[in-house]
Amino acid sequence: MVNIAVAGGSGELAREVVEALVAVKKHEITILSRDEGAARDSMSGVSWRIVNYNDKNGLVESLQGIHTVLSFVNQPVVADHENNSQKSLIDACIIAGVKRFAPSEYGCDEKKDLPFWAGKIEIKSYLQSVNANGKVLEYTLFQPGLFLDYLASPYKTAKYVTPLDTFIDFQNRRAIVVEGYENAIMTFTTVHDIAGVIAEAVDLGDGEWPELGGIRGNRVTISQLLEIGERVRGRPFRVDKVKLEDLEAGILNTSWTLGKQHPSFTEEQAEQLKGVLKTVLIGTLVSCAKGAWDVSNALNLLLPEYKFTNIETFLSGVWEGKL
């Protein structure tokens, strides 16, 4: 049995993970939330604590007796790229004697071409710095690649996570591909498997978590993904080719672009961030070409019995019978 605190536990992915943890029926689970309304949620098998990430002493008190902290704290997109909320949480974990910590990561490895994830880079650096003179906090960066569920957009295949558009559009049988990088590798993992692996990872008692916690559900090239798309959707995809040098210059010449914003954006943020979807698309394409989404299999090796959902099986189930 592990005493687990889930920070930002009212978010979409966090709720998927919490339900997976509850299903194990062996852990004490506490959700840390800034939202008093969320604490009235009817989710069973968990307790709630309202926290203020600017109150380090209060955080330390809330973390007394906690073994593992899983963070899903949302990084503001237009401010706080230093991610001070998570830094305060890390500091409080150390003072409170928390053994294991996982920051709000849940994506690819290298992020220098993804400016909207600057806060994740900052937190990785901060975790390295707190352990620079000897390990004071064990941590892992859970990196499952891209959520496979996004390729089901607009259909929702997870209980809570909202489907988002990507550069491979299965609904409209179209794709945007970086010319010359058709064999670039992407990792896709279902939300169900991400939650399942994390639920098993918190129960690993022997040894330490790897700092890079790659979760490799499916490892495919862009060409292979398009071939899967053709089989699943019944005909070839229309492919827009773009040049890497154009993307790096901020130029996106395509016949279509992304159409959905992340649900964490407020209406005010969405108005401020009219170019965010273009930035997300360019960043994803550039980082894919440079290998950022070819994550490690560190958690696969630690959990060799875990059976991941096959990408073609998943997509066939989603798109069967749909026009």
Residue frames as qw, qx, qy, qz and C-alpha x, y, z in Angstrom:
[[0.000, 0.888, 0.460, 0.000, 0.00, 0.00, 0.00],
 [0.427, 0.110, 0.035, 0.897, 1.26, 3.44, -0.98],
 [0.004, -0.787, -0.388, 0.480, 0.07, 6.83, 0.26],
 [0.413, 0.284, 0.457, 0.735, -0.32, 8.84, -2.95],
 [0.100, 0.706, 0.251, -0.655, -1.06, 12.52, -3.44],
 [0.457, 0.453, 0.558, 0.523, -2.30, 13.65, -6.86],
 [0.097, -0.532, -0.093, 0.836, -1.68, 17.34, -7.43],
 [0.329, 0.301, -0.359, -0.819, -4.03, 18.97, -9.91],
 [0.212, 0.051, 0.976, -0.025, -6.19, 15.90, -9.52],
 [0.475, 0.559, 0.485, -0.477, -9.32, 17.40, -11.04],
 [0.247, 0.567, -0.483, -0.621, -7.77, 17.61, -14.53],
 [0.847, 0.272, -0.182, -0.420, -8.68, 15.24, -17.33],
 [0.653, 0.341, -0.665, 0.120, -5.62, 12.97, -17.43],
 [0.085, -0.332, 0.713, -0.611, -5.35, 13.12, -13.65],
 [0.727, -0.044, 0.287, -0.623, -8.88, 11.76, -13.29],
 [0.859, 0.277, -0.395, -0.174, -8.04, 8.86, -15.61],
 [0.418, 0.369, -0.730, 0.395, -4.99, 8.04, -13.47],
 [0.355, -0.261, 0.561, -0.701, -6.90, 8.42, -10.19],
 [0.868, 0.036, 0.029, -0.495, -9.55, 5.96, -11.36],
 [0.773, 0.317, -0.545, 0.070, -6.83, 3.47, -12.32],
 [0.138, 0.360, -0.709, 0.590, -5.27, 3.86, -8.87],
 [0.597, -0.167, 0.359, -0.698, -8.63, 3.46, -7.15],
 [0.882, 0.153, -0.281, -0.346, -9.30, 0.28, -9.14],
 [0.480, 0.355, -0.751, 0.282, -6.20, -1.34, -7.62],
 [0.709, -0.588, -0.208, -0.331, -7.92, -1.09, -4.20],
 [0.831, -0.222, -0.297, 0.415, -4.71, -0.99, -2.21],
 [0.405, 0.202, -0.131, 0.882, -3.58, 2.65, -1.99],
 [0.115, -0.755, -0.429, 0.482, -4.53, 5.69, 0.05],
 [0.376, 0.411, 0.384, 0.736, -5.18, 8.45, -2.48],
 [0.110, -0.736, -0.319, 0.587, -5.36, 12.16, -1.70],
 [0.424, 0.633, 0.366, 0.534, -6.18, 14.75, -4.34],
 [0.282, -0.483, -0.129, 0.819, -4.61, 18.18, -3.94],
 [0.255, 0.633, 0.552, 0.479, -6.65, 20.88, -5.64],
 [0.113, -0.028, -0.120, 0.986, -6.86, 24.65, -5.77],
 [0.389, -0.240, -0.422, -0.783, -10.54, 24.36, -6.66],
 [0.317, -0.044, 0.705, -0.633, -12.92, 24.06, -3.72],
 [0.743, 0.237, -0.017, -0.625, -15.71, 23.17, -6.13],
 [0.618, 0.336, -0.698, -0.134, -13.73, 20.20, -7.42],
 [0.014, 0.227, -0.860, 0.456, -13.45, 18.88, -3.88],
 [0.615, 0.109, 0.433, -0.650, -17.19, 18.29, -3.90],
 [0.545, 0.308, -0.653, -0.426, -16.74, 15.86, -6.77],
 [0.872, -0.216, 0.172, -0.404, -18.33, 12.49, -6.15],
 [0.625, 0.431, -0.649, 0.051, -15.25, 10.42, -7.08],
 [0.852, -0.490, 0.039, -0.180, -15.15, 7.57, -4.58],
 [0.936, -0.063, -0.077, 0.339, -12.11, 6.08, -2.89],
 [0.493, 0.350, -0.132, 0.785, -10.22, 9.35, -2.52],
 [0.296, -0.766, -0.362, 0.440, -9.87, 12.21, -0.06],
 [0.360, 0.761, 0.168, 0.513, -9.45, 15.87, -0.99],
 [0.458, -0.575, -0.182, 0.653, -7.25, 18.65, 0.35],
 [0.296, 0.926, 0.163, 0.171, -7.55, 22.25, -0.82],
 [0.684, -0.304, 0.060, 0.660, -4.08, 23.75, -1.31],
 [0.202, 0.972, -0.040, -0.110, -2.48, 27.05, -2.22],
 [0.875, 0.217, -0.019, 0.433, 0.74, 26.55, -4.17],
 [0.200, 0.739, -0.210, 0.608, 1.99, 29.91, -2.93],
 [0.588, -0.647, 0.296, -0.386, 1.76, 28.65, 0.66],
 [0.523, 0.394, -0.750, 0.095, 4.75, 26.33, 1.03],
 [0.172, -0.222, 0.780, -0.559, 4.10, 25.66, 4.72],
 [0.732, 0.138, 0.269, -0.610, 0.54, 24.65, 3.92],
 [0.762, 0.398, -0.459, -0.225, 1.78, 22.35, 1.17],
 [0.230, 0.369, -0.843, 0.317, 4.25, 20.71, 3.55],
 [0.448, -0.069, 0.635, -0.625, 1.45, 20.08, 6.00],
 [0.807, 0.285, 0.004, -0.517, -0.75, 18.58, 3.28],
 [0.697, 0.447, -0.558, -0.063, 2.06, 16.20, 2.26],
 [0.315, -0.480, 0.734, -0.362, 2.77, 14.74, 5.68],
 [0.669, -0.027, 0.712, -0.211, 2.77, 10.94, 5.45],
 [0.751, 0.602, 0.005, -0.270, 2.70, 10.95, 1.62],
 [0.738, -0.229, 0.519, 0.366, 5.07, 8.53, -0.15],
 [0.408, 0.177, 0.600, 0.665, 4.46, 9.42, -3.82],
 [0.233, 0.670, 0.198, -0.677, 3.28, 12.64, -5.46],
 [0.439, 0.350, 0.650, 0.512, 1.93, 12.60, -9.01],
 [0.029, 0.540, 0.101, -0.835, 1.67, 16.11, -10.40],
 [0.334, 0.535, 0.655, 0.417, -0.80, 17.18, -13.06],
 [0.095, -0.725, -0.217, 0.647, -0.53, 20.86, -12.15],
 [0.537, 0.716, 0.373, 0.246, -1.52, 22.86, -15.20],
 [0.445, -0.258, 0.118, 0.849, 1.18, 25.20, -16.48],
 [0.288, 0.817, 0.218, -0.450, -0.26, 28.56, -17.61],
 [0.731, 0.407, 0.364, 0.409, 0.38, 28.97, -21.32],
 [0.289, 0.823, 0.085, 0.481, 0.87, 32.72, -21.40],
 [0.208, -0.806, 0.355, -0.426, 2.55, 33.20, -18.02],
 [0.690, -0.510, 0.478, -0.189, 4.58, 31.44, -15.33],
 [0.816, 0.428, -0.388, -0.014, 6.87, 29.56, -17.73],
 [0.085, 0.520, -0.744, 0.410, 9.09, 29.19, -14.67],
 [0.710, -0.243, -0.627, -0.210, 6.34, 26.93, -13.33],
 [0.049, -0.452, 0.562, -0.691, 6.55, 28.25, -9.78],
 [0.798, -0.265, 0.088, -0.535, 3.57, 26.20, -8.61],
 [0.962, 0.066, -0.261, 0.044, 5.38, 22.95, -9.32],
 [0.424, 0.460, -0.518, 0.583, 8.64, 24.29, -7.89],
 [0.407, -0.450, 0.393, -0.691, 6.81, 25.05, -4.65],
 [0.942, -0.113, -0.036, -0.314, 5.34, 21.55, -4.73],
 [0.802, 0.294, -0.429, 0.295, 8.80, 20.00, -5.24],
 [0.097, 0.499, -0.517, 0.689, 10.25, 22.03, -2.37],
 [0.657, -0.347, 0.259, -0.616, 7.38, 20.97, -0.11],
 [0.959, 0.056, -0.260, -0.099, 7.88, 17.32, -1.09],
 [0.572, 0.377, -0.542, 0.486, 11.51, 17.48, -0.01],
 [0.183, -0.427, 0.473, -0.749, 10.70, 19.12, 3.33],
 [0.793, -0.192, 0.140, -0.561, 7.82, 16.71, 4.01],
 [0.384, -0.362, 0.850, 0.006, 9.97, 13.65, 3.25],
 [0.836, 0.410, 0.101, -0.350, 8.10, 12.48, 0.14],
 [0.664, -0.263, 0.617, 0.330, 10.03, 9.62, -1.51],
 [0.416, 0.203, 0.684, 0.564, 8.85, 9.76, -5.12],
 [0.228, 0.666, 0.152, -0.694, 7.68, 12.56, -7.40],
 [0.449, 0.320, 0.653, 0.519, 6.40, 12.69, -10.98],
 [0.048, 0.390, 0.020, -0.919, 6.03, 16.18, -12.50],
 [0.596, 0.615, 0.351, -0.378, 3.36, 17.24, -14.95],
 [0.192, -0.412, 0.697, 0.554, 5.09, 15.78, -18.01],
 [0.600, 0.375, 0.677, -0.202, 3.14, 13.19, -20.07],
 [0.544, 0.781, -0.057, -0.300, 4.44, 13.90, -23.56],
 [0.819, 0.488, -0.205, 0.221, 7.65, 13.60, -25.57],
 [0.767, -0.278, -0.121, 0.565, 11.32, 13.77, -24.61],
 [0.362, -0.093, 0.083, 0.924, 13.13, 16.77, -26.09],
 [0.087, 0.801, 0.578, -0.129, 10.93, 19.92, -25.96],
 [0.279, -0.417, 0.103, 0.859, 13.11, 22.76, -27.25],
 [0.028, -0.118, -0.575, -0.809, 10.92, 23.05, -30.36],
 [0.317, -0.607, -0.702, -0.198, 7.72, 23.13, -28.27],
 [0.103, 0.347, -0.265, 0.894, 7.59, 26.62, -26.72],
 [0.612, -0.466, -0.143, -0.623, 4.23, 25.96, -25.08],
 [0.904, -0.317, -0.276, 0.078, 5.98, 23.31, -22.95],
 [0.297, 0.649, -0.417, 0.563, 8.72, 25.63, -21.70],
 [0.557, -0.585, 0.320, -0.495, 7.51, 25.02, -18.15],
 [0.996, -0.088, 0.009, -0.023, 8.22, 21.30, -18.47],
 [0.676, 0.466, -0.295, 0.489, 11.81, 22.05, -19.46],
 [0.121, -0.684, 0.345, -0.631, 12.10, 24.34, -16.45],
 [0.803, -0.434, 0.217, -0.347, 10.84, 21.66, -14.07],
 [0.957, 0.147, -0.147, 0.203, 13.17, 19.01, -15.46],
 [0.420, 0.565, -0.347, 0.619, 16.09, 21.38, -14.88],
 [0.406, -0.629, 0.291, -0.596, 14.83, 22.20, -11.38],
 [0.957, -0.249, 0.049, -0.143, 14.58, 18.54, -10.42],
 [0.818, 0.310, -0.238, 0.422, 18.13, 17.97, -11.66],
 [0.135, 0.652, -0.329, 0.670, 19.34, 20.93, -9.61],
 [0.643, -0.577, 0.215, -0.456, 17.76, 19.81, -6.32],
 [0.980, -0.154, 0.114, 0.060, 19.56, 16.48, -6.68],
 [0.510, 0.771, -0.326, 0.198, 22.85, 18.00, -7.88],
 [0.007, 0.616, -0.680, 0.398, 24.70, 17.33, -4.62],
 [0.031, -0.021, 0.968, -0.249, 23.07, 13.99, -3.84],
 [0.317, -0.371, -0.707, -0.511, 19.62, 12.55, -4.33],
 [0.154, 0.039, 0.563, -0.811, 17.01, 14.15, -2.10],
 [0.645, 0.331, 0.318, -0.611, 13.94, 13.33, -4.20],
 [0.363, 0.036, 0.864, 0.348, 13.43, 10.33, -6.47],
 [0.467, 0.558, 0.138, -0.672, 11.54, 11.32, -9.61],
 [0.449, 0.140, 0.758, 0.452, 10.53, 10.19, -13.05],
 [0.314, 0.387, -0.167, -0.851, 9.29, 12.03, -16.13],
 [0.591, 0.305, 0.743, -0.074, 6.42, 9.92, -17.49],
 [0.196, 0.508, -0.410, -0.732, 6.75, 10.22, -21.29],
 [0.634, 0.246, 0.726, -0.101, 4.12, 8.24, -23.25],
 [0.215, 0.119, 0.612, 0.752, 4.50, 10.12, -26.53],
 [0.354, -0.074, -0.181, -0.915, 1.29, 11.38, -28.11],
 [0.543, 0.114, 0.660, -0.506, -2.05, 10.17, -26.80],
 [0.111, 0.087, 0.886, 0.442, -3.27, 7.57, -29.30],
 [0.158, 0.632, 0.703, -0.285, -6.82, 8.67, -28.44],
 [0.099, 0.638, -0.075, -0.760, -6.18, 11.91, -30.35],
 [0.039, 0.164, -0.772, -0.613, -6.22, 9.93, -33.61],
 [0.047, 0.468, 0.882, -0.002, -9.86, 9.12, -32.84],
 [0.082, 0.447, 0.198, -0.869, -10.84, 12.82, -32.93],
 [0.277, -0.460, 0.181, -0.824, -13.66, 13.89, -32.87],
 [0.804, -0.334, -0.429, -0.240, -14.72, 10.67, -31.12],
 [0.315, -0.675, 0.511, -0.428, -14.02, 10.39, -27.40],
 [0.808, 0.088, -0.582, -0.016, -12.33, 7.12, -26.47],
 [0.338, 0.048, -0.684, 0.644, -11.22, 7.96, -22.92],
 [0.250, -0.662, -0.688, 0.161, -13.56, 8.67, -20.03],
 [0.207, -0.843, -0.206, 0.452, -12.29, 12.17, -19.33],
 [0.343, -0.379, 0.382, 0.770, -9.57, 13.20, -21.81],
 [0.493, 0.728, 0.174, -0.443, -10.94, 15.37, -24.61],
 [0.762, 0.249, 0.413, 0.433, -9.94, 14.36, -28.17],
 [0.008, -0.811, 0.166, 0.560, -7.73, 16.89, -29.96],
 [0.763, 0.646, -0.011, -0.018, -6.71, 17.23, -33.59],
 [0.601, -0.489, 0.440, 0.454, -3.21, 16.32, -34.74],
 [0.160, 0.588, -0.507, -0.610, -1.24, 16.50, -37.98],
 [0.095, -0.034, -0.947, -0.305, -2.75, 13.12, -38.91],
 [0.502, 0.100, 0.218, -0.831, -6.50, 13.61, -39.42],
 [0.169, 0.074, 0.978, 0.099, -8.22, 10.23, -39.59],
 [0.381, 0.573, 0.561, -0.460, -11.71, 11.70, -39.86],
 [0.455, 0.798, -0.025, -0.396, -10.94, 13.60, -43.07],
 [0.905, 0.150, 0.268, 0.295, -8.24, 11.22, -44.33],
 [0.392, 0.845, -0.123, 0.341, -5.51, 13.82, -44.53],
 [0.777, -0.450, -0.060, 0.437, -2.07, 14.46, -43.08],
 [0.174, 0.948, -0.253, 0.085, 0.71, 17.02, -42.89],
 [0.932, -0.151, 0.085, 0.319, 4.17, 15.48, -43.26],
 [0.162, -0.847, 0.357, 0.358, 7.64, 17.00, -43.17],
 [0.788, 0.578, -0.204, -0.063, 9.28, 16.32, -46.52],
 [0.473, 0.547, -0.636, 0.270, 12.21, 13.93, -46.20],
 [0.155, -0.303, 0.753, -0.563, 11.18, 12.81, -42.72],
 [0.762, -0.093, -0.324, -0.553, 8.56, 10.24, -43.61],
 [0.773, -0.053, -0.613, 0.155, 10.45, 7.67, -41.54],
 [0.084, -0.432, 0.480, -0.759, 10.52, 9.86, -38.44],
 [0.408, -0.235, -0.874, 0.117, 9.27, 7.90, -35.44],
 [0.422, -0.454, 0.092, -0.780, 6.30, 8.70, -33.24],
 [0.139, -0.093, -0.927, 0.337, 5.25, 6.98, -30.03],
 [0.510, -0.319, -0.219, -0.768, 1.51, 6.63, -29.46],
 [0.176, -0.086, -0.906, 0.376, 0.01, 5.32, -26.21],
 [0.349, -0.612, -0.563, -0.432, -3.65, 5.16, -25.22],
 [0.291, -0.587, 0.275, -0.703, -4.83, 7.15, -22.22],
 [0.913, -0.315, -0.060, -0.252, -6.03, 3.86, -20.72],
 [0.887, 0.099, -0.258, 0.370, -2.51, 2.42, -20.95],
 [0.205, 0.570, -0.320, 0.729, -0.88, 5.58, -19.61],
 [0.573, -0.538, 0.195, -0.586, -3.09, 5.43, -16.54],
 [0.979, -0.149, -0.116, -0.076, -2.54, 1.68, -16.20],
 [0.725, 0.309, -0.340, 0.514, 1.24, 1.93, -16.37],
 [0.039, -0.577, 0.341, -0.741, 1.37, 4.78, -13.85],
 [0.779, -0.436, 0.072, -0.445, -0.86, 2.79, -11.50],
 [0.971, -0.042, -0.158, 0.176, 1.58, -0.12, -11.70],
 [0.506, 0.516, -0.313, 0.616, 4.66, 2.10, -11.49],
 [0.326, -0.671, 0.281, -0.603, 3.67, 3.53, -8.10],
 [0.914, -0.329, 0.110, -0.210, 3.67, -0.04, -6.79],
 [0.780, 0.396, -0.372, 0.310, 7.27, -0.74, -7.82],
 [0.632, -0.774, 0.041, -0.007, 8.98, -1.25, -4.49],
 [0.806, -0.262, 0.242, 0.472, 12.44, -2.39, -5.54],
 [0.522, 0.164, 0.296, 0.782, 14.99, -0.05, -7.01],
 [0.011, 0.515, 0.132, -0.847, 14.49, 3.51, -8.16],
 [0.547, 0.746, 0.350, -0.146, 12.29, 5.05, -10.80],
 [0.591, 0.169, 0.303, 0.729, 14.22, 5.93, -13.97],
 [0.043, -0.482, -0.100, 0.869, 14.52, 9.70, -14.43],
 [0.385, 0.238, -0.437, -0.778, 13.21, 9.35, -17.99],
 [0.483, 0.114, 0.808, -0.318, 10.10, 7.20, -17.64],
 [0.328, 0.224, -0.574, -0.716, 9.37, 6.39, -21.27],
 [0.601, 0.216, 0.684, -0.352, 6.09, 4.55, -21.88],
 [0.144, 0.318, -0.664, -0.661, 6.21, 3.05, -25.35],
 [0.693, 0.268, 0.493, -0.454, 2.71, 1.92, -26.30],
 [0.783, 0.488, 0.350, 0.165, 3.33, 1.88, -30.06],
 [0.263, -0.629, 0.373, 0.629, 6.44, 2.97, -31.97],
 [0.646, 0.534, 0.515, 0.176, 5.71, 3.71, -35.64],
 [0.289, -0.105, 0.302, 0.903, 7.11, 5.79, -38.47],
 [0.363, 0.439, 0.095, -0.816, 4.96, 8.42, -40.15],
 [0.402, 0.241, -0.695, -0.545, 4.89, 6.25, -43.29],
 [0.182, -0.138, -0.968, 0.102, 3.66, 3.26, -41.27],
 [0.175, 0.396, 0.563, -0.704, 0.99, 5.41, -39.65],
 [0.429, 0.392, -0.228, -0.781, -0.28, 6.53, -43.05],
 [0.354, 0.095, -0.882, -0.295, -0.39, 2.90, -44.19],
 [0.024, -0.288, -0.865, 0.409, -2.44, 2.03, -41.11],
 [0.288, 0.426, 0.221, -0.829, -4.70, 4.96, -41.90],
 [0.419, 0.262, -0.575, -0.652, -5.25, 3.71, -45.44],
 [0.284, -0.090, -0.954, -0.043, -6.18, 0.24, -44.20],
 [0.005, -0.368, -0.728, 0.578, -8.43, 1.51, -41.43],
 [0.275, 0.551, 0.186, -0.766, -10.14, 4.26, -43.44],
 [0.705, 0.442, 0.553, -0.047, -10.33, 2.39, -46.73],
 [0.600, 0.720, 0.130, 0.323, -8.36, 4.73, -49.01],
 [0.607, 0.104, -0.175, 0.768, -5.13, 6.75, -49.05],
 [0.218, -0.797, -0.293, 0.481, -4.81, 9.98, -47.09],
 [0.393, 0.840, 0.069, 0.367, -4.30, 13.32, -48.83],
 [0.709, -0.407, -0.101, 0.567, -0.82, 14.44, -47.74],
 [0.156, 0.975, -0.070, 0.145, 0.44, 18.01, -47.55],
 [0.812, -0.008, -0.148, 0.564, 4.25, 18.08, -47.62],
 [0.128, -0.988, 0.051, -0.072, 6.05, 20.87, -45.76],
 [0.643, 0.467, -0.384, 0.470, 9.74, 21.74, -45.53],
 [0.661, -0.474, -0.391, 0.431, 11.56, 21.65, -42.21],
 [0.370, -0.004, -0.044, 0.928, 13.35, 24.94, -42.92],
 [0.223, -0.492, -0.337, -0.771, 9.99, 26.66, -43.54],
 [0.646, -0.602, -0.462, -0.073, 8.56, 25.33, -40.29],
 [0.628, -0.322, -0.268, 0.656, 11.62, 26.49, -38.36],
 [0.147, 0.129, 0.103, 0.975, 11.05, 29.95, -39.86],
 [0.251, 0.342, 0.549, -0.720, 7.44, 29.89, -38.67],
 [0.432, 0.272, -0.398, -0.762, 6.03, 29.33, -42.16],
 [0.427, 0.138, 0.877, -0.169, 3.16, 26.85, -42.54],
 [0.421, 0.298, -0.386, -0.765, 1.86, 26.45, -46.08],
 [0.119, 0.116, 0.986, -0.027, -0.85, 23.80, -45.87],
 [0.291, -0.323, -0.579, -0.690, -4.41, 23.33, -47.09],
 [0.638, -0.621, -0.363, -0.275, -5.66, 22.85, -43.51],
 [0.147, 0.448, -0.614, 0.634, -4.63, 23.32, -39.92],
 [0.216, -0.221, -0.871, 0.382, -5.68, 22.28, -36.42],
 [0.278, -0.510, -0.396, -0.711, -9.19, 23.14, -35.36],
 [0.667, -0.636, -0.377, -0.090, -9.48, 22.38, -31.65],
 [0.037, 0.673, -0.473, 0.567, -7.98, 24.11, -28.63],
 [0.388, -0.037, -0.846, 0.365, -7.12, 22.35, -25.39],
 [0.415, -0.695, -0.528, -0.259, -10.04, 22.43, -22.91],
 [0.550, -0.465, -0.337, 0.607, -7.77, 23.93, -20.25],
 [0.200, 0.155, 0.144, 0.957, -7.78, 27.22, -22.19],
 [0.133, 0.611, 0.530, -0.572, -10.25, 29.80, -20.93],
 [0.442, 0.783, 0.410, 0.155, -12.17, 31.89, -23.45],
 [0.074, -0.970, 0.156, 0.173, -9.93, 34.84, -22.59],
 [0.496, -0.472, 0.625, 0.374, -6.79, 32.75, -23.17],
 [0.615, 0.369, 0.640, 0.274, -8.17, 31.45, -26.45],
 [0.282, 0.942, 0.180, 0.028, -8.68, 35.03, -27.62],
 [0.239, -0.863, 0.390, 0.214, -5.14, 35.94, -26.56],
 [0.454, -0.363, 0.767, 0.271, -3.71, 32.86, -28.22],
 [0.724, 0.546, 0.054, -0.419, -5.08, 32.96, -31.73],
 [0.511, 0.631, -0.572, -0.117, -1.82, 31.60, -33.07],
 [0.500, -0.466, 0.698, -0.214, -1.42, 28.84, -30.52],
 [0.898, 0.187, 0.379, -0.126, -2.76, 26.04, -32.72],
 [0.642, 0.723, -0.236, 0.095, -0.33, 27.01, -35.48],
 [0.075, -0.721, 0.641, -0.254, 2.47, 27.00, -32.90],
 [0.744, -0.205, 0.591, -0.233, 1.38, 23.57, -31.64],
 [0.887, 0.431, 0.156, -0.053, 1.25, 22.15, -35.16],
 [0.456, 0.775, -0.399, 0.180, 4.61, 23.55, -36.22],
 [0.296, -0.632, 0.655, -0.291, 6.22, 22.48, -32.95],
 [0.852, -0.055, 0.485, -0.189, 4.86, 18.96, -33.20],
 [0.829, 0.558, -0.006, 0.038, 6.02, 18.56, -36.80],
 [0.266, 0.789, -0.495, 0.249, 9.51, 19.94, -36.13],
 [0.456, -0.517, 0.659, -0.301, 10.00, 17.94, -32.94],
 [0.928, 0.137, 0.317, -0.138, 8.79, 14.78, -34.69],
 [0.704, 0.668, -0.211, 0.120, 11.31, 15.31, -37.51],
 [0.121, 0.713, -0.587, 0.365, 14.07, 15.69, -34.91],
 [0.580, 0.035, -0.804, 0.127, 13.16, 12.50, -33.04],
 [0.193, -0.327, 0.486, -0.787, 11.61, 13.99, -29.90],
 [0.776, -0.116, 0.092, -0.614, 8.62, 11.64, -29.93],
 [0.793, 0.165, -0.585, 0.030, 10.71, 8.47, -30.09],
 [0.474, -0.690, 0.350, -0.420, 10.56, 8.00, -26.32],
 [0.072, 0.388, -0.904, 0.166, 12.39, 5.39, -24.31],
 [0.743, -0.220, -0.542, -0.324, 10.92, 2.06, -23.20],
 [0.079, 0.376, -0.708, 0.593, 12.09, 2.41, -19.59],
 [0.591, -0.117, 0.448, -0.661, 8.70, 1.64, -18.04],
 [0.869, 0.218, -0.306, -0.323, 8.10, -1.20, -20.52],
 [0.538, 0.345, -0.721, 0.269, 11.26, -2.85, -19.21],
 [0.140, -0.231, 0.678, -0.683, 10.20, -2.39, -15.59],
 [0.643, 0.163, 0.471, -0.581, 6.70, -3.73, -16.31],
 [0.059, 0.264, -0.831, -0.486, 7.32, -6.51, -18.87],
 [0.154, 0.321, 0.932, -0.063, 3.95, -8.19, -18.24],
 [0.288, 0.575, 0.278, -0.713, 1.94, -5.11, -19.18],
 [0.434, 0.350, 0.725, 0.406, 0.00, -5.58, -22.44],
 [0.053, 0.408, -0.043, -0.910, -0.29, -2.37, -24.44],
 [0.593, 0.613, 0.422, -0.308, -3.14, -1.58, -26.82],
 [0.534, 0.067, 0.561, 0.629, -2.10, -2.13, -30.44],
 [0.081, 0.398, -0.075, -0.911, -2.41, 0.98, -32.58],
 [0.280, 0.015, -0.670, -0.688, -4.12, -0.64, -35.57],
 [0.247, -0.392, -0.884, 0.069, -6.48, -2.65, -33.39],
 [0.066, -0.516, -0.436, 0.735, -7.45, 0.52, -31.53],
 [0.168, 0.351, -0.232, -0.892, -7.97, 2.62, -34.64],
 [0.237, -0.124, -0.849, -0.457, -9.89, -0.13, -36.43],
 [0.173, -0.489, -0.809, 0.278, -12.27, -0.30, -33.49],
 [0.015, 0.516, 0.215, -0.829, -12.78, 3.46, -33.55],
 [0.230, 0.417, -0.334, -0.814, -13.28, 3.94, -37.27],
 [0.104, 0.145, 0.955, 0.236, -15.05, 0.74, -38.30],
 [0.095, 0.643, 0.758, 0.060, -18.31, 1.58, -40.07],
 [0.044, -0.800, -0.176, 0.571, -17.67, 5.34, -40.06],
 [0.597, 0.750, 0.215, 0.188, -17.68, 7.35, -43.27]]
